[in-house]
C-alpha cells in the first residue's frame, strides 16, 4: 500500500517510453510489495522484494537513497540481490511516499531505518547500503545501532574535513519546488543533482516518472523542501565515520564530482586500513545509474567477501 496522503500516479504515466534493455526489464519484473509503517508519528514507506513465499535467505540488505530521491532509485538494483539476501529499500521522511515532519534529523532517520529493518524482517546482522545523503544517514545509523549490522557500505557520500564549507549547489534547489501543469512536462524537466550526464536515458526517465506526485495545481516532485535543510550539515559525519560500530566500506565513482581520490583517501583514513575503498571506473556521483552493472558486481563481491570472512 502507498501513503494515503500521496495520491497514486496512473500506471500509464509510469511507463518508460525510450527503449529498455532486457536486464532492466527483468529486474523490474521481480515483484516487490509496498508498505507503510509509523515511525515517531510519521508514515514511512518502503519496498520489500521478498514476497513470493519461497524460503528466505538468512541475511538482509537495506538500500537507502540520496537527497530528494526515493526507494525507486533501487528498483533496478535490488532484484540482483534477492537470490542471496532479504532486500528492502525505504523512503526517508520528507521524500518519496513517506510523510513529512515538522523537524528532521539524522537521529530520527536512523530510527526510520531501524524500524524498516525490523518490519521487513531483514534478519540478524543485515547490511545497509547508503548512497550520497543516504550514506550520511547510514553513518549516523552505524554510530547509534552499528552493533546490529554486519556492515555498512557508503556509496559516493562526500564526508568533509572539519572546517570545509558545506556544498552549496543543491541547497538552492531543495529550498523550493515548482509545480508543473502536466506530468510529461515535469518528466522532461527532470535533472540529476549534482548535474551529470547519464548514457542510460531509460534509467533517468524511470526515476523521473517515479519522482512526481499530483497536487491541486498539477504535478510536483516527491520531497518536502525542508527535508534537506541546512541543519543536515551540523552533524559531525567525519566523527561518525571514525566511530562506526560495524565494518564499513566506501564505493565511489572515478569521475564523481563529490568524491574524488583525495576525499576518498581522507575517508579511508577515518575508516582505517581494514575498510575497503573501491573506485568504479567511469562512474560519476550517481554511480548506480550510469554504471549499474558494475555497481551491482562491486557490491555483490564486497558483501560476499564480508560474509566469507565470518566463516
Secondary structure, DSSP 8 states (H G I E B T S, - for coil): ---TTS----HHHH---S---HHHHHHHHS--EEEEEEETTEEEEEEE---S-S---S-EEEEE--TT--GGGGHHHHGGGTTTSEEEEE--TTBTTS---SS--HHHHHHHHHHHHHHTT--TTEEEEEETHHHHHHHHHHHHHGGGEEEEEEES-----TT-----HHHHHHT----BSSHHHHHHH---SS----S-HHHHHHHHHTSEEEETTEEEESB-GGGG-GGGGGS-HHHHHHT-SS-EEEEEETT-SS--HHHHHHHHHHH-TTS-EEEETT--SSHHHHSHHHHHHHHHHHHHHHHHHT-
